[in-house]
Amino acid sequence: MRSKCIDSRLSERKLCAKFNLMVDIPKSLKGYLLLDGGKLSGSFFHRTVVLVCQHDSEGALGLVLNRNSGTKIGEAIVADLPDTLKEQALFIGGPVQPEAMSFLHSDSFLPEANVIANLNLSHSLEDLVEVAADFSPTKQLRVFAGYSGWAGGQLEEEMKRGAWVSHPATVELVFNSDPDALWKEILRKKGWQERLAAETPPDLSWN
């Protein structure tokens, strides 16, 4: 009986390993959104949506899109910025270097955009001042404190474990007018498991 149980467990592990190898993970997740698929409860990334801005063999960098800091940009950054930008919310990009500033900038035509088409990432305060002074009616800006980072191979391992659900990023999703609803909005467009996760209470003790 014991040997049959052991054989059964070994077969199950082999099947799981085979499944993980079959998971279609892009070589680079740059330009993708990563969503907590329901396995990150209790961590900083519980129910987050992370935009992967950089990803290669040396690691990855991303920004959480749905974590409002509760602080206005003008309260956190001392710079010559338009009042309209100063009144906007400062977002928490991740747990790494919370004092570091990053911003995402979109416009109808950004030929040198470095994340996806017409979406650019910068960490320079000088660049933020310059972009903020631009009067383009189609300009969009979001400013972050801190960022999310992974060492080389770390994000790939997390993907194989099923910690994240990936979804192609768009400018419309990045600058969603209701960031608090973004996680559920995207998961509801995925498979039944993701839709189920979207409807699960944040705390299972609420059931």
MDAnalysis code that builds the backbone (N, CA, C; Angstrom):
import MDAnalysis as mda
import numpy as np

u = mda.Universe.empty(621, n_residues=207, atom_resindex=np.repeat(np.arange(207), 3), trajectory=True)
u.add_TopologyAttr("name", ["N", "CA", "C"] * 207)
u.add_TopologyAttr("resid", np.arange(1, 208))
u.add_TopologyAttr("resname", ["MET", "ARG", "SER", "LYS", "CYS", "ILE", "ASP", "SER", "ARG", "LEU", "SER", "GLU", "ARG", "LYS", "LEU", "CYS", "ALA", "LYS", "PHE", "ASN", "LEU", "MET", "VAL", "ASP", "ILE", "PRO", "LYS", "SER", "LEU", "LYS", "GLY", "TYR", "LEU", "LEU", "LEU", "ASP", "GLY", "GLY", "LYS", "LEU", "SER", "GLY", "SER", "PHE", "PHE", "HIS", "ARG", "THR", "VAL", "VAL", "LEU", "VAL", "CYS", "GLN", "HIS", "ASP", "SER", "GLU", "GLY", "ALA", "LEU", "GLY", "LEU", "VAL", "LEU", "ASN", "ARG", "ASN", "SER", "GLY", "THR", "LYS", "ILE", "GLY", "GLU", "ALA", "ILE", "VAL", "ALA", "ASP", "LEU", "PRO", "ASP", "THR", "LEU", "LYS", "GLU", "GLN", "ALA", "LEU", "PHE", "ILE", "GLY", "GLY", "PRO", "VAL", "GLN", "PRO", "GLU", "ALA", "MET", "SER", "PHE", "LEU", "HIS", "SER", "ASP", "SER", "PHE", "LEU", "PRO", "GLU", "ALA", "ASN", "VAL", "ILE", "ALA", "ASN", "LEU", "ASN", "LEU", "SER", "HIS", "SER", "LEU", "GLU", "ASP", "LEU", "VAL", "GLU", "VAL", "ALA", "ALA", "ASP", "PHE", "SER", "PRO", "THR", "LYS", "GLN", "LEU", "ARG", "VAL", "PHE", "ALA", "GLY", "TYR", "SER", "GLY", "TRP", "ALA", "GLY", "GLY", "GLN", "LEU", "GLU", "GLU", "GLU", "MET", "LYS", "ARG", "GLY", "ALA", "TRP", "VAL", "SER", "HIS", "PRO", "ALA", "THR", "VAL", "GLU", "LEU", "VAL", "PHE", "ASN", "SER", "ASP", "PRO", "ASP", "ALA", "LEU", "TRP", "LYS", "GLU", "ILE", "LEU", "ARG", "LYS", "LYS", "GLY", "TRP", "GLN", "GLU", "ARG", "LEU", "ALA", "ALA", "GLU", "THR", "PRO", "PRO", "ASP", "LEU", "SER", "TRP", "ASN"])
u.atoms.positions = np.array([
    [0.838, -1.224, 0.000],
    [0.000, 0.000, 0.000],
    [0.861, 1.258, 0.000],
    [1.929, 1.215, 0.821],
    [2.784, 2.389, 0.926],
    [3.482, 2.690, -0.397],
    [3.946, 1.622, -1.085],
    [4.648, 1.831, -2.352],
    [3.713, 2.418, -3.407],
    [2.422, 1.994, -3.373],
    [1.476, 2.549, -4.325],
    [1.254, 4.038, -4.086],
    [1.209, 4.436, -2.803],
    [1.033, 5.855, -2.468],
    [2.228, 6.664, -2.947],
    [3.430, 6.104, -2.712],
    [4.642, 6.802, -3.143],
    [4.659, 6.946, -4.654],
    [4.304, 5.849, -5.372],
    [4.268, 5.898, -6.828],
    [3.268, 6.934, -7.307],
    [2.128, 7.003, -6.619],
    [1.094, 7.967, -6.996],
    [1.587, 9.393, -6.828],
    [2.299, 9.651, -5.705],
    [2.810, 11.002, -5.459],
    [3.878, 11.380, -6.480],
    [4.744, 10.391, -6.805],
    [5.789, 10.663, -7.789],
    [5.182, 10.972, -9.148],
    [4.143, 10.231, -9.513],
    [3.481, 10.468, -10.795],
    [2.854, 11.851, -10.830],
    [2.263, 12.246, -9.686],
    [1.633, 13.567, -9.599],
    [2.666, 14.667, -9.745],
    [3.834, 14.478, -9.092],
    [4.894, 15.488, -9.195],
    [5.413, 15.594, -10.620],
    [5.570, 14.422, -11.286],
    [6.049, 14.439, -12.659],
    [5.060, 15.157, -13.564],
    [3.761, 14.921, -13.312],
    [2.722, 15.564, -14.107],
    [2.755, 17.068, -13.913],
    [2.926, 17.515, -12.640],
    [3.001, 18.955, -12.353],
    [4.221, 19.564, -13.019],
    [5.359, 18.846, -12.951],
    [6.588, 19.351, -13.562],
    [6.423, 19.469, -15.069],
    [5.785, 18.428, -15.667],
    [5.545, 18.451, -17.105],
    [4.638, 19.609, -17.480],
    [3.610, 19.869, -16.655],
    [2.679, 20.968, -16.921],
    [3.412, 22.302, -16.875],
    [4.292, 22.475, -15.865],
    [5.027, 23.718, -15.737],
    [5.890, 23.982, -16.955],
    [6.484, 22.924, -17.524],
    [7.310, 23.090, -18.698],
    [6.483, 23.500, -19.906],
    [5.191, 23.130, -19.871],
    [4.321, 23.431, -20.999],
    [3.707, 24.824, -20.907],
    [3.825, 25.478, -19.753],
    [3.250, 26.808, -19.600],
    [3.913, 27.766, -20.578],
    [3.112, 28.469, -21.346],
    [3.619, 29.366, -22.373],
    [4.005, 30.696, -21.742],
    [5.254, 30.804, -21.296],
    [5.748, 32.024, -20.678],
    [6.625, 32.764, -21.674],
    [6.290, 33.994, -22.038],
    [7.131, 34.744, -22.972],
    [8.562, 34.880, -22.443],
    [9.526, 34.920, -23.363],
    [10.919, 35.074, -22.947],
    [11.105, 36.379, -22.177],
    [10.378, 37.393, -22.581],
    [10.391, 38.658, -21.843],
    [8.957, 39.068, -21.541],
    [8.710, 39.424, -20.294],
    [7.377, 39.863, -19.885],
    [7.247, 41.385, -19.924],
    [8.234, 42.044, -20.471],
    [8.154, 43.497, -20.638],
    [6.914, 43.843, -21.462],
    [6.140, 44.805, -20.970],
    [4.927, 45.185, -21.670],
    [3.714, 44.357, -21.295],
    [3.878, 43.512, -20.276],
    [2.757, 42.714, -19.773],
    [2.324, 43.225, -18.400],
    [1.075, 42.943, -18.068],
    [0.579, 43.161, -16.717],
    [0.627, 41.832, -15.983],
    [1.075, 41.854, -14.740],
    [1.066, 40.674, -13.885],
    [0.040, 40.898, -12.792],
    [-0.869, 39.946, -12.640],
    [-1.931, 40.053, -11.637],
    [-1.808, 38.918, -10.634],
    [-2.014, 39.250, -9.387],
    [-2.105, 38.219, -8.362],
    [-3.233, 37.279, -8.762],
    [-2.869, 36.000, -8.953],
    [-3.879, 35.029, -9.362],
    [-4.582, 34.366, -8.200],
    [-4.447, 34.953, -6.997],
    [-5.099, 34.399, -5.819],
    [-4.156, 33.655, -4.899],
    [-2.850, 33.662, -5.221],
    [-1.880, 32.926, -4.428],
    [-0.935, 33.826, -3.635],
    [-1.183, 35.126, -3.635],
    [-0.264, 36.059, -2.989],
    [-0.872, 36.708, -1.747],
    [-1.864, 36.058, -1.183],
    [-2.501, 36.582, 0.032],
    [-1.471, 36.723, 1.149],
    [-1.517, 37.851, 1.838],
    [-0.593, 38.098, 2.937],
    [0.698, 38.770, 2.521],
    [0.918, 38.917, 1.218],
    [2.135, 39.578, 0.737],
    [1.818, 40.993, 0.275],
    [2.857, 41.763, -0.009],
    [2.678, 43.121, -0.524],
    [1.868, 43.098, -1.817],
    [1.995, 42.023, -2.591],
    [1.412, 41.980, -3.927],
    [0.000, 41.391, -3.961],
    [-0.615, 41.233, -2.791],
    [-1.983, 40.717, -2.747],
    [-2.906, 41.610, -3.562],
    [-3.542, 41.024, -4.570],
    [-4.520, 41.706, -5.436],
    [-3.933, 42.904, -6.175],
    [-2.672, 42.820, -6.523],
    [-2.055, 43.914, -7.274],
    [-2.061, 43.630, -8.769],
    [-1.896, 44.712, -9.528],
    [-1.660, 44.657, -10.966],
    [-0.331, 45.358, -11.203],
    [0.644, 44.624, -11.731],
    [1.996, 45.157, -11.903],
    [2.318, 45.260, -13.386],
    [2.736, 46.437, -13.812],
    [3.206, 46.621, -15.182],
    [4.697, 46.305, -15.226],
    [5.083, 45.321, -16.045],
    [6.501, 44.983, -16.195],
    [7.111, 45.949, -17.209],
    [8.014, 46.786, -16.739],
    [8.628, 47.815, -17.588],
    [9.952, 47.360, -18.182],
    [10.651, 46.482, -17.477],
    [11.934, 45.954, -17.947],
    [12.016, 44.485, -17.543],
    [12.548, 43.648, -18.431],
    [12.718, 42.228, -18.106],
    [13.732, 41.610, -19.058],
    [14.813, 41.099, -18.493],
    [15.807, 40.369, -19.270],
    [16.462, 39.338, -18.364],
    [17.565, 38.763, -18.793],
    [18.214, 37.700, -18.024],
    [18.747, 38.182, -16.677],
    [18.939, 39.486, -16.525],
    [19.477, 40.032, -15.278],
    [18.395, 40.342, -14.251],
    [17.128, 40.310, -14.654],
    [16.046, 40.573, -13.711],
    [14.917, 41.361, -14.349],
    [14.042, 41.865, -13.503],
    [12.870, 42.586, -13.993],
    [12.530, 43.748, -13.066],
    [11.881, 44.752, -13.640],
    [11.412, 45.916, -12.888],
    [9.983, 46.200, -13.301],
    [9.137, 46.455, -12.303],
    [7.743, 46.753, -12.596],
    [7.179, 47.795, -11.655],
    [5.981, 48.259, -11.977],
    [5.280, 49.257, -11.160],
    [3.861, 48.780, -10.880],
    [3.474, 48.823, -9.614],
    [2.104, 48.456, -9.224],
    [1.174, 49.589, -9.654],
    [0.120, 49.252, -10.373],
    [-0.776, 50.270, -10.928],
    [-1.966, 50.591, -10.043],
    [-2.257, 49.744, -9.073],
    [-3.502, 49.918, -8.312],
    [-3.268, 50.073, -6.809],
    [-2.187, 50.748, -6.445],
    [-1.903, 50.968, -5.023],
    [-1.688, 52.469, -4.776],
    [-2.786, 53.161, -4.462],
    [-2.743, 54.602, -4.188],
    [-2.090, 54.828, -2.825],
    [-1.156, 55.766, -2.759],
    [-0.445, 56.022, -1.500],
    [-1.269, 56.831, -0.511],
    [-2.319, 57.494, -1.007],
    [-3.084, 58.385, -0.144],
    [-2.450, 59.759, -0.019],
    [-1.361, 59.964, -0.748],
    [-0.635, 61.236, -0.733],
    [-0.693, 61.869, -2.112],
    [-0.785, 63.190, -2.161],
    [-0.767, 63.884, -3.445],
    [0.680, 64.090, -3.896],
    [0.858, 64.166, -5.216],
    [2.202, 64.339, -5.775],
    [2.863, 65.602, -5.220],
    [2.107, 66.680, -5.116],
    [2.663, 67.943, -4.629],
    [3.108, 67.896, -3.176],
    [2.571, 66.938, -2.419],
    [2.966, 66.790, -1.013],
    [4.255, 65.995, -0.864],
    [4.604, 65.242, -1.901],
    [5.769, 64.358, -1.814],
    [6.955, 64.838, -2.641],
    [6.686, 65.598, -3.688],
    [7.759, 66.026, -4.592],
    [7.837, 67.544, -4.617],
    [9.010, 68.062, -4.308],
    [9.245, 69.510, -4.347],
    [9.855, 69.848, -5.701],
    [9.045, 70.392, -6.576],
    [9.498, 70.732, -7.925],
    [8.498, 71.695, -8.545],
    [8.915, 72.325, -9.632],
    [8.062, 73.277, -10.332],
    [7.123, 72.508, -11.246],
    [6.023, 72.036, -10.657],
    [5.053, 71.236, -11.394],
    [3.724, 71.975, -11.493],
    [2.952, 71.733, -12.543],
    [1.628, 72.359, -12.653],
    [0.737, 71.944, -11.476],
    [-0.134, 72.844, -11.069],
    [-1.016, 72.557, -9.928],
    [-1.880, 71.330, -10.178],
    [-2.293, 71.130, -11.441],
    [-3.137, 69.976, -11.744],
    [-2.405, 68.667, -11.456],
    [-1.093, 68.624, -11.749],
    [-0.315, 67.420, -11.478],
    [-0.061, 67.264, -9.983],
    [0.181, 68.383, -9.298],
    [0.420, 68.336, -7.850],
    [-0.773, 67.746, -7.098],
    [-1.971, 67.918, -7.662],
    [-3.182, 67.431, -7.004],
    [-3.458, 65.954, -7.291],
    [-2.722, 65.381, -8.241],
    [-2.939, 63.975, -8.570],
    [-2.371, 63.065, -7.481],
    [-2.881, 61.844, -7.436],
    [-2.430, 60.872, -6.436],
    [-1.044, 60.339, -6.775],
    [-0.249, 60.136, -5.752],
    [1.032, 59.460, -5.870],
    [0.782, 57.972, -5.623],
    [1.262, 57.128, -6.523],
    [1.044, 55.687, -6.399],
    [2.282, 55.000, -5.834],
    [2.057, 53.871, -5.173],
    [3.158, 53.068, -4.636],
    [3.521, 52.029, -5.690],
    [4.699, 52.183, -6.289],
    [5.102, 51.303, -7.370],
    [5.573, 49.937, -6.918],
    [5.939, 49.826, -5.644],
    [6.416, 48.556, -5.120],
    [7.166, 48.747, -3.824],
    [7.628, 47.656, -3.233],
    [8.279, 47.733, -1.922],
    [9.760, 48.099, -1.956],
    [10.348, 48.178, -3.159],
    [11.783, 48.450, -3.281],
    [12.031, 49.958, -3.358],
    [12.980, 50.439, -2.568],
    [13.370, 51.849, -2.551],
    [12.153, 52.788, -2.588],
    [11.380, 52.824, -1.516],
    [10.162, 53.644, -1.503],
    [10.411, 55.136, -1.700],
    [11.675, 55.566, -1.533],
    [11.986, 56.987, -1.744],
    [12.299, 57.294, -3.212],
    [12.418, 56.261, -4.054],
    [12.747, 56.454, -5.472],
    [11.505, 56.840, -6.262],
    [11.657, 57.823, -7.143],
    [10.538, 58.303, -7.951],
    [10.631, 57.753, -9.373],
    [9.496, 57.317, -9.898],
    [9.375, 56.914, -11.299],
    [8.077, 57.497, -11.838],
    [8.004, 57.647, -13.150],
    [6.718, 58.052, -13.710],
    [6.516, 57.429, -15.087],
    [5.248, 57.188, -15.389],
    [4.837, 56.700, -16.693],
    [4.194, 57.844, -17.453],
    [4.557, 57.956, -18.717],
    [4.078, 59.057, -19.556],
    [3.567, 58.476, -20.869],
    [2.380, 58.878, -21.234],
    [1.813, 58.440, -22.504],
    [1.337, 59.643, -23.304],
    [1.398, 59.494, -24.617],
    [0.843, 60.513, -25.510],
    [0.484, 59.829, -26.821],
    [-0.173, 60.557, -27.697],
    [-0.653, 59.950, -28.940],
    [0.482, 59.490, -29.834],
    [1.680, 60.107, -29.690],
    [2.821, 59.698, -30.508],
    [4.114, 59.909, -29.725],
    [4.676, 58.807, -29.238],
    [5.959, 58.844, -28.526],
    [6.913, 57.874, -29.227],
    [7.652, 58.344, -30.221],
    [8.503, 57.445, -31.015],
    [9.594, 56.748, -30.214],
    [9.992, 57.313, -29.072],
    [11.057, 56.707, -28.268],
    [10.514, 56.043, -27.002],
    [9.240, 55.691, -27.007],
    [8.638, 55.028, -25.844],
    [9.379, 53.727, -25.550],
    [9.592, 53.435, -24.254],
    [10.450, 52.294, -23.890],
    [9.740, 51.157, -23.152],
    [8.407, 51.214, -23.022],
    [7.674, 50.122, -22.371],
    [6.808, 49.400, -23.397],
    [5.803, 50.079, -23.907],
    [5.013, 49.621, -25.046],
    [4.820, 50.836, -25.936],
    [4.147, 50.660, -27.050],
    [3.916, 51.778, -27.966],
    [3.258, 52.947, -27.241],
    [3.884, 54.107, -27.350],
    [3.365, 55.357, -26.790],
    [3.286, 55.373, -25.267],
    [4.109, 54.557, -24.608],
    [4.180, 54.555, -23.147],
    [5.635, 54.511, -22.715],
    [6.040, 55.521, -21.967],
    [7.444, 55.670, -21.594],
    [7.611, 55.684, -20.080],
    [8.710, 55.069, -19.622],
    [9.087, 55.072, -18.209],
    [10.309, 55.948, -18.015],
    [10.287, 56.763, -16.968],
    [11.454, 57.580, -16.623],
    [11.579, 57.667, -15.110],
    [12.812, 57.893, -14.650],
    [13.075, 58.048, -13.217],
    [13.638, 59.430, -12.909],
    [13.633, 60.315, -13.885],
    [14.280, 61.622, -13.756],
    [13.280, 62.707, -13.369],
    [13.576, 63.435, -12.306],
    [12.734, 64.561, -11.906],
    [12.771, 65.655, -12.961],
    [13.913, 65.847, -13.567],
    [14.040, 66.841, -14.634],
    [13.113, 66.502, -15.804],
    [13.061, 65.213, -16.151],
    [12.160, 64.789, -17.233],
    [10.700, 64.994, -16.845],
    [10.366, 64.727, -15.577],
    [8.993, 64.910, -15.117],
    [8.575, 66.369, -15.241],
    [9.445, 67.280, -14.850],
    [9.145, 68.715, -14.952],
    [8.927, 69.099, -16.404],
    [9.779, 68.572, -17.280],
    [9.669, 68.897, -18.710],
    [8.374, 68.356, -19.309],
    [8.055, 67.108, -19.011],
    [6.837, 66.501, -19.555],
    [5.597, 67.188, -18.983],
    [5.639, 67.518, -17.697],
    [4.485, 68.161, -17.058],
    [4.184, 69.524, -17.669],
    [5.228, 70.181, -18.189],
    [5.050, 71.510, -18.778],
    [4.499, 71.444, -20.199],
    [4.479, 70.250, -20.784],
    [3.967, 70.068, -22.136],
    [2.446, 70.224, -22.123],
    [1.906, 70.998, -23.064],
    [0.468, 71.277, -23.091],
    [-0.316, 70.330, -23.999],
    [0.275, 69.197, -24.345],
    [-0.419, 68.248, -25.217],
    [-1.735, 67.806, -24.574],
    [-2.850, 67.887, -25.292],
    [-4.151, 67.493, -24.722],
    [-4.303, 65.984, -24.547],
    [-3.439, 65.199, -25.189],
    [-3.547, 63.742, -25.094],
    [-2.523, 63.148, -24.123],
    [-1.805, 63.993, -23.430],
    [-0.774, 63.536, -22.486],
    [-1.415, 62.897, -21.261],
    [-0.787, 61.819, -20.778],
    [-1.196, 61.171, -19.529],
    [0.047, 60.896, -18.690],
    [-0.084, 61.126, -17.383],
    [1.041, 60.953, -16.461],
    [0.590, 60.214, -15.213],
    [1.461, 59.359, -14.701],
    [1.229, 58.757, -13.392],
    [2.581, 58.638, -12.691],
    [2.631, 59.086, -11.456],
    [3.888, 59.144, -10.707],
    [3.868, 58.113, -9.585],
    [5.038, 57.488, -9.352],
    [5.149, 56.385, -8.386],
    [6.296, 56.604, -7.416],
    [6.101, 56.125, -6.202],
    [7.173, 56.055, -5.209],
    [7.513, 54.584, -5.027],
    [8.792, 54.236, -5.189],
    [9.202, 52.845, -5.082],
    [8.894, 52.064, -6.349],
    [9.398, 50.845, -6.379],
    [9.158, 49.990, -7.539],
    [9.204, 48.525, -7.113],
    [8.859, 47.651, -8.037],
    [8.894, 46.206, -7.805],
    [10.060, 45.625, -8.589],
    [10.860, 44.802, -7.946],
    [12.045, 44.274, -8.611],
    [12.225, 42.782, -8.398],
    [12.795, 42.121, -9.388],
    [13.090, 40.688, -9.335],
    [14.530, 40.463, -9.790],
    [15.227, 39.569, -9.122],
    [16.565, 39.183, -9.544],
    [16.465, 38.286, -10.774],
    [17.587, 38.044, -11.428],
    [17.606, 37.207, -12.613],
    [17.007, 35.831, -12.346],
    [16.026, 35.431, -13.143],
    [15.392, 34.129, -13.016],
    [14.287, 34.052, -11.981],
    [14.188, 35.049, -11.104],
    [13.201, 34.998, -10.023],
    [11.774, 35.090, -10.554],
    [11.534, 36.014, -11.457],
    [10.179, 36.174, -11.996],
    [9.769, 34.936, -12.798],
    [10.709, 34.354, -13.538],
    [10.408, 33.146, -14.296],
    [9.958, 32.013, -13.376],
    [10.613, 31.873, -12.240],
    [10.241, 30.831, -11.279],
    [8.858, 31.098, -10.697],
    [8.565, 32.358, -10.409],
    [7.251, 32.698, -9.873],
    [6.149, 32.424, -10.896],
    [6.461, 32.655, -12.164],
    [5.488, 32.365, -13.214],
    [5.237, 30.861, -13.310],
    [6.280, 30.066, -13.209],
    [6.135, 28.614, -13.291],
    [5.316, 28.073, -12.121],
    [5.415, 28.746, -10.972],
    [4.644, 28.315, -9.801],
    [3.187, 28.783, -9.872],
    [2.873, 29.590, -10.863],
    [1.502, 30.065, -11.015],
    [1.140, 31.208, -10.090],
    [2.172, 31.930, -9.597],
    [1.901, 33.044, -8.683],
    [1.226, 34.213, -9.394],
    [1.506, 34.355, -10.695],
    [1.013, 35.511, -11.446],
    [0.169, 35.075, -12.636],
    [-0.782, 35.915, -12.985],
    [-1.540, 35.795, -14.222],
    [-1.094, 36.934, -15.118],
    [-0.682, 36.621, -16.346],
    [-0.190, 37.668, -17.246],
    [-1.292, 38.121, -18.203],
    [-1.187, 39.376, -18.610],
    [-2.157, 39.969, -19.532],
    [-1.451, 41.094, -20.283],
    [-1.605, 41.168, -21.606],
    [-0.936, 42.236, -22.360],
    [-1.357, 43.628, -21.872],
    [-0.390, 44.483, -21.690],
    [-0.678, 45.844, -21.227],
    [-1.135, 46.717, -22.382],
    [-2.000, 47.651, -22.076],
    [-2.395, 48.696, -23.017],
    [-2.342, 50.028, -22.273],
    [-2.218, 51.088, -23.016],
    [-2.207, 52.416, -22.399],
    [-3.508, 52.650, -21.639],
    [-4.615, 52.158, -22.197],
    [-5.920, 52.353, -21.560],
    [-5.983, 51.677, -20.190],
    [-5.410, 50.478, -20.080],
    [-5.404, 49.776, -18.795],
    [-4.441, 50.445, -17.810],
    [-3.297, 50.872, -18.291],
    [-2.302, 51.507, -17.409],
    [-2.868, 52.756, -16.758],
    [-3.603, 53.536, -17.525],
    [-4.156, 54.788, -16.998],
    [-5.662, 54.651, -16.714],
    [-6.062, 53.467, -16.325],
    [-7.463, 53.216, -15.993],
    [-7.968, 54.233, -14.975],
    [-9.158, 54.750, -15.216],
    [-9.689, 55.798, -14.347],
    [-10.118, 55.294, -12.975],
    [-10.215, 53.972, -12.824],
    [-10.605, 53.381, -11.539],
    [-9.595, 52.291, -11.170],
    [-8.397, 52.668, -10.721],
    [-7.344, 51.687, -10.423],
    [-7.767, 50.629, -9.406],
    [-8.627, 51.006, -8.462],
    [-9.046, 50.057, -7.433],
    [-9.824, 48.879, -8.023],
    [-10.459, 49.092, -9.163],
    [-11.254, 48.038, -9.794],
    [-10.484, 47.298, -10.883],
    [-9.253, 47.709, -11.149],
    [-8.496, 47.172, -12.283],
    [-8.224, 45.678, -12.155],
    [-7.854, 45.222, -10.978],
    [-7.528, 43.806, -10.758],
    [-8.718, 42.919, -11.129],
    [-9.887, 43.237, -10.587],
    [-11.085, 42.445, -10.885],
    [-11.488, 42.588, -12.348],
    [-11.375, 43.781, -12.891],
    [-11.790, 44.028, -14.279],
    [-11.045, 43.121, -15.250],
    [-9.726, 42.981, -15.054],
    [-8.931, 42.160, -15.978],
    [-9.173, 40.674, -15.734],
    [-9.198, 40.250, -14.473],
    [-9.397, 38.833, -14.174],
    [-10.728, 38.319, -14.715],
    [-11.736, 39.156, -14.707],
    [-13.049, 38.738, -15.200],
    [-13.049, 38.467, -16.708],
    [-12.016, 38.939, -17.407],
    [-11.898, 38.708, -18.843],
    [-11.102, 37.441, -19.155],
    [-10.564, 36.800, -18.103],
    [-9.711, 35.631, -18.304],
    [-10.528, 34.335, -18.184],
    [-9.859, 33.236, -17.803],
    [-10.541, 31.949, -17.682],
    [-11.373, 31.841, -16.420],
    [-12.026, 30.676, -16.258],
    [-12.940, 30.518, -15.122],
    [-12.207, 30.576, -13.783],
    [-10.974, 30.083, -13.720],
    [-10.229, 30.124, -12.459],
    [-9.943, 31.560, -12.043],
    [-9.571, 32.379, -13.026],
    [-9.297, 33.789, -12.733],
    [-10.573, 34.530, -12.345],
    [-11.664, 34.205, -13.032],
    [-12.937, 34.850, -12.679],
    [-13.362, 34.461, -11.270],
    [-13.101, 33.228, -10.886],
    [-13.425, 32.782, -9.536],
    [-12.582, 33.534, -8.509],
    [-11.288, 33.717, -8.812],
    [-10.401, 34.455, -7.906],
    [-10.871, 35.895, -7.735],
    [-11.382, 36.479, -8.824],
    [-11.843, 37.869, -8.775],
    [-13.034, 38.039, -7.847],
    [-13.844, 36.989, -7.703],
    [-15.043, 37.083, -6.879],
    [-14.826, 36.598, -5.453],
    [-13.616, 36.104, -5.153],
    [-13.312, 35.632, -3.808],
    [-13.099, 36.817, -2.882],
    [-13.681, 36.832, -1.672],
    [-13.466, 37.944, -0.735],
    [-11.981, 38.108, -0.408],
    [-11.509, 39.338, -0.165],
    [-10.110, 39.550, 0.184],
    [-9.682, 38.734, 1.404],
    [-10.592, 38.583, 2.341],
    [-10.355, 37.777, 3.531],
    [-11.385, 36.645, 3.549],
    [-10.906, 35.389, 3.426],
    [-11.830, 34.249, 3.342],
    [-12.681, 34.068, 4.582],
    [-12.260, 34.680, 5.693],
    [-13.047, 34.579, 6.930],
    [-14.353, 35.348, 6.815],
    [-14.477, 36.177, 5.749],
    [-15.728, 36.910, 5.543],
    [-16.845, 35.960, 5.095],
    [-16.501, 34.805, 4.545],
    [-17.520, 33.857, 4.078],
    [-18.349, 33.301, 5.232],
])
